[in-house]
Amino acid sequence: MAAPPDPQDQLLPPASPGSQWFGDRGEGEDDEVVTPTGDEPAPPAGEPGLGPRDSGSGPARPPPVAMETASTAVDLLYWRDIKQTGIVFGSFLLLLFSLTQFSVVSVVAYLALAALSATISFRIYKSVLQAVQKTDEGHPFKAYLELEITLSQEQIQKYTACLQFYVNSTLQELRRLFLVQDLVDSLKFAVLMWLLTYVGALFNGLTLLLMAVVSMFTLPVVYVKHQAQIDQYLGLVRTHINAVVAKIQAKIPGAKRHAE
């Protein structure tokens, strides 16, 4: 009859996944790294939205599509392609100015009518030209009609992962601020919201959006041209703010940050 198992053996933790790579080591023995042969099981992949190399213990990394989008946005804001940035900036300004004068429904209707007028006029012009010249070039928008515009399953998953990353990051940050995980950050957020009440009383949402778009396309270029002077003044402001925050932390109990 087999002896009952020792209770201490049942309390021992299971072997770690690293034992299959390094083997068991007794006291006084040197670590001997065993080179994987390819038959060993692969380490578990990270959680969805954290990236292939993230285990979930550290901060989540943005998916590749988010990094590509950020790189494209930086190129636009720094006017690295003047023609492309001009088209995007002008389109935003035209749309926002139109929304300040008309309703959203009217703006959408006028934009649709303008596009239809252009395409119908061009279609009729090409048809008359082909009839006069007795040519058969086909539909003028044939290349665009045959263009594949459907989203594949991989693209949908890629953009969904990007959206999931930003939504999760935003929710975690809001939870941290509203539940006062760090008192100083929550106080800063409260001051920001208090200042926004005055900004909202002076400007409406469209005006603020218009100012934000103009700032996004102008401030980066100004910063690049006058980086030394701006960094100098920003350093002075940052030093003053840090001094004020340090005084507040010294006077308010529990306001000091926990050491990371």
C-alpha positions as semicolon CSV with decimal commas, in nm:
position;residue;x (nm);y (nm);z (nm)
1;M;0,000;0,000;0,000
2;A;0,149;0,337;-0,106
3;A;0,237;0,585;0,165
4;P;0,026;0,905;0,181
5;P;0,189;1,214;0,026
6;D;0,379;1,449;0,254
7;P;0,171;1,765;0,327
8;Q;0,481;1,980;0,274
9;D;0,517;1,842;-0,078
10;Q;0,163;1,954;-0,159
11;L;0,245;2,311;-0,052
12;L;0,546;2,338;-0,280
13;P;0,483;2,562;-0,584
14;P;0,480;2,397;-0,924
15;A;0,789;2,407;-1,136
16;S;0,837;2,735;-1,314
17;P;0,832;2,748;-1,694
18;G;1,202;2,835;-1,688
19;S;1,294;2,491;-1,553
20;Q;1,240;2,336;-1,894
21;W;1,505;2,572;-2,034
22;F;1,762;2,577;-1,751
23;G;1,696;2,247;-1,572
24;D;1,705;2,183;-1,198
25;R;2,004;2,326;-1,012
26;G;2,123;2,218;-0,677
27;E;2,322;2,419;-0,427
28;G;2,669;2,505;-0,545
29;E;2,601;2,412;-0,906
30;D;2,658;2,662;-1,183
31;D;2,376;2,777;-1,406
32;E;2,389;2,579;-1,728
33;V;2,189;2,727;-2,007
34;V;2,028;2,468;-2,229
35;T;1,988;2,583;-2,585
36;P;1,632;2,525;-2,706
37;T;1,602;2,267;-2,981
38;G;1,268;2,380;-3,118
39;D;1,066;2,098;-2,958
40;E;0,997;2,295;-2,640
41;P;0,660;2,472;-2,610
42;A;0,664;2,837;-2,701
43;P;0,614;3,090;-2,420
44;P;0,257;3,219;-2,390
45;A;0,170;3,517;-2,602
46;G;0,065;3,841;-2,446
47;E;-0,293;3,950;-2,403
48;P;-0,473;4,103;-2,702
49;G;-0,391;4,468;-2,741
50;L;-0,068;4,449;-2,539
51;G;0,162;4,351;-2,824
52;P;0,326;4,020;-2,902
53;R;0,606;4,058;-2,649
54;D;0,409;4,201;-2,361
55;S;0,319;3,966;-2,080
56;G;0,062;4,200;-1,926
57;S;0,279;4,291;-1,625
58;G;0,418;4,610;-1,775
59;P;0,254;4,903;-1,950
60;A;0,072;4,819;-2,269
61;R;0,246;4,907;-2,591
62;P;0,051;5,052;-2,881
63;P;-0,014;4,816;-3,172
64;P;0,184;4,871;-3,495
65;V;-0,109;5,041;-3,669
66;A;-0,118;5,303;-3,393
67;M;0,252;5,373;-3,438
68;E;0,207;5,404;-3,815
69;T;-0,084;5,644;-3,766
70;A;0,119;5,851;-3,520
71;S;0,409;5,869;-3,766
72;T;0,178;5,989;-4,044
73;A;0,025;6,251;-3,814
74;V;0,371;6,380;-3,720
75;D;0,463;6,414;-4,088
76;L;0,147;6,616;-4,148
77;L;0,188;6,845;-3,847
78;Y;0,553;6,922;-3,926
79;W;0,472;7,004;-4,292
80;R;0,720;6,750;-4,428
81;D;0,502;6,718;-4,737
82;I;0,376;7,072;-4,797
83;K;0,122;6,975;-5,063
84;Q;-0,034;6,695;-4,860
85;T;-0,040;6,898;-4,538
86;G;-0,190;7,195;-4,719
87;I;-0,474;6,984;-4,857
88;V;-0,552;6,832;-4,515
89;F;-0,523;7,164;-4,331
90;G;-0,736;7,347;-4,587
91;S;-1,000;7,076;-4,581
92;F;-1,025;7,094;-4,203
93;L;-1,053;7,472;-4,207
94;L;-1,318;7,470;-4,480
95;L;-1,521;7,209;-4,294
96;L;-1,502;7,391;-3,961
97;F;-1,582;7,731;-4,110
98;S;-1,879;7,576;-4,286
99;L;-2,002;7,425;-3,960
100;T;-1,987;7,766;-3,794
101;Q;-2,225;7,905;-4,056
102;F;-2,453;7,609;-4,130
103;S;-2,586;7,304;-3,955
104;V;-2,423;6,964;-3,988
105;V;-2,706;6,840;-4,211
106;S;-2,668;7,137;-4,444
107;V;-2,290;7,098;-4,465
108;V;-2,318;6,727;-4,548
109;A;-2,587;6,797;-4,809
110;Y;-2,387;7,079;-4,973
111;L;-2,070;6,867;-4,983
112;A;-2,261;6,578;-5,142
113;L;-2,419;6,811;-5,400
114;A;-2,080;6,962;-5,483
115;A;-1,923;6,620;-5,532
116;L;-2,215;6,498;-5,743
117;S;-2,206;6,813;-5,956
118;A;-1,837;6,764;-6,027
119;T;-1,863;6,393;-6,110
120;I;-2,182;6,426;-6,321
121;S;-2,039;6,720;-6,516
122;F;-1,716;6,535;-6,583
123;R;-1,910;6,221;-6,685
124;I;-2,122;6,417;-6,935
125;Y;-1,817;6,603;-7,068
126;K;-1,627;6,282;-7,135
127;S;-1,932;6,121;-7,298
128;V;-1,979;6,418;-7,534
129;L;-1,606;6,424;-7,610
130;Q;-1,605;6,055;-7,695
131;A;-1,912;6,101;-7,919
132;V;-1,750;6,390;-8,108
133;Q;-1,414;6,218;-8,146
134;K;-1,582;5,880;-8,209
135;T;-1,367;5,701;-7,954
136;D;-1,454;5,436;-7,704
137;E;-1,248;5,505;-7,394
138;G;-1,509;5,360;-7,163
139;H;-1,628;5,500;-6,834
140;P;-1,410;5,789;-6,713
141;F;-1,416;5,657;-6,356
142;K;-1,356;5,295;-6,454
143;A;-1,028;5,273;-6,261
144;Y;-1,195;5,398;-5,943
145;L;-1,501;5,177;-5,989
146;E;-1,280;4,868;-6,012
147;L;-1,071;4,975;-5,714
148;E;-1,103;4,742;-5,414
149;I;-1,231;4,939;-5,116
150;T;-1,359;4,660;-4,891
151;L;-1,186;4,600;-4,559
152;S;-1,036;4,258;-4,503
153;Q;-1,071;4,065;-4,179
154;E;-0,706;4,135;-4,096
155;Q;-0,752;4,510;-4,142
156;I;-1,063;4,510;-3,924
157;Q;-0,877;4,325;-3,649
158;K;-0,581;4,560;-3,683
159;Y;-0,787;4,877;-3,644
160;T;-0,998;4,719;-3,371
161;A;-0,683;4,641;-3,173
162;C;-0,573;5,003;-3,216
163;L;-0,910;5,132;-3,095
164;Q;-0,907;4,888;-2,805
165;F;-0,564;5,010;-2,695
166;Y;-0,668;5,376;-2,684
167;V;-1,002;5,304;-2,514
168;N;-0,839;5,090;-2,245
169;S;-0,564;5,346;-2,186
170;T;-0,818;5,627;-2,154
171;L;-1,039;5,431;-1,914
172;Q;-0,744;5,335;-1,696
173;E;-0,621;5,694;-1,680
174;L;-0,967;5,829;-1,593
175;R;-1,008;5,566;-1,323
176;R;-0,670;5,663;-1,179
177;L;-0,761;6,032;-1,173
178;F;-1,117;6,008;-1,042
179;L;-1,035;5,749;-0,775
180;V;-0,736;5,958;-0,657
181;Q;-0,464;5,700;-0,699
182;D;-0,222;5,994;-0,698
183;L;-0,347;6,301;-0,513
184;V;-0,123;6,545;-0,701
185;D;-0,235;6,424;-1,043
186;S;-0,600;6,435;-0,936
187;L;-0,556;6,793;-0,810
188;K;-0,395;6,892;-1,141
189;F;-0,686;6,738;-1,327
190;A;-0,933;6,925;-1,106
191;V;-0,755;7,255;-1,174
192;L;-0,762;7,182;-1,546
193;M;-1,136;7,113;-1,540
194;W;-1,191;7,432;-1,339
195;L;-1,001;7,636;-1,600
196;L;-1,200;7,470;-1,878
197;T;-1,523;7,601;-1,723
198;Y;-1,401;7,955;-1,796
199;V;-1,282;7,858;-2,144
200;G;-1,622;7,703;-2,219
201;A;-1,795;8,020;-2,107
202;L;-1,593;8,228;-2,356
203;F;-1,589;7,997;-2,660
204;N;-1,819;7,734;-2,804
205;G;-1,708;7,387;-2,910
206;L;-1,657;7,470;-3,279
207;T;-1,445;7,774;-3,199
208;L;-1,228;7,569;-2,966
209;L;-1,197;7,297;-3,228
210;L;-1,099;7,552;-3,492
211;M;-0,835;7,702;-3,261
212;A;-0,705;7,353;-3,181
213;V;-0,668;7,263;-3,549
214;V;-0,486;7,589;-3,628
215;S;-0,257;7,536;-3,328
216;M;-0,182;7,177;-3,426
217;F;-0,065;7,282;-3,773
218;T;0,129;7,593;-3,666
219;L;0,282;7,540;-3,321
220;P;0,507;7,243;-3,417
221;V;0,664;7,445;-3,698
222;V;0,715;7,746;-3,471
223;Y;0,873;7,521;-3,208
224;V;1,117;7,372;-3,458
225;K;1,229;7,719;-3,572
226;H;1,267;7,864;-3,220
227;Q;1,338;7,551;-3,019
228;A;1,623;7,691;-2,807
229;Q;1,432;7,995;-2,683
230;I;1,110;7,800;-2,622
231;D;1,293;7,527;-2,429
232;Q;1,457;7,791;-2,213
233;Y;1,126;7,952;-2,116
234;L;0,955;7,617;-2,073
235;G;1,234;7,511;-1,839
236;L;1,175;7,817;-1,622
237;V;0,800;7,756;-1,614
238;R;0,851;7,388;-1,533
239;T;1,090;7,473;-1,249
240;H;0,841;7,718;-1,101
241;I;0,555;7,468;-1,127
242;N;0,763;7,194;-0,965
243;A;0,849;7,427;-0,678
244;V;0,482;7,510;-0,622
245;V;0,384;7,142;-0,639
246;A;0,658;7,054;-0,390
247;K;0,524;7,313;-0,145
248;I;0,171;7,175;-0,183
249;Q;0,296;6,821;-0,127
250;A;0,479;6,928;0,188
251;K;0,167;7,091;0,337
252;I;-0,101;6,838;0,239
253;P;-0,081;6,502;0,422
254;G;-0,065;6,208;0,184
255;A;0,009;6,424;-0,119
256;K;0,361;6,295;-0,172
257;R;0,404;6,052;-0,454
258;H;0,479;5,694;-0,370
259;A;0,821;5,583;-0,478
260;E;0,796;5,369;-0,789
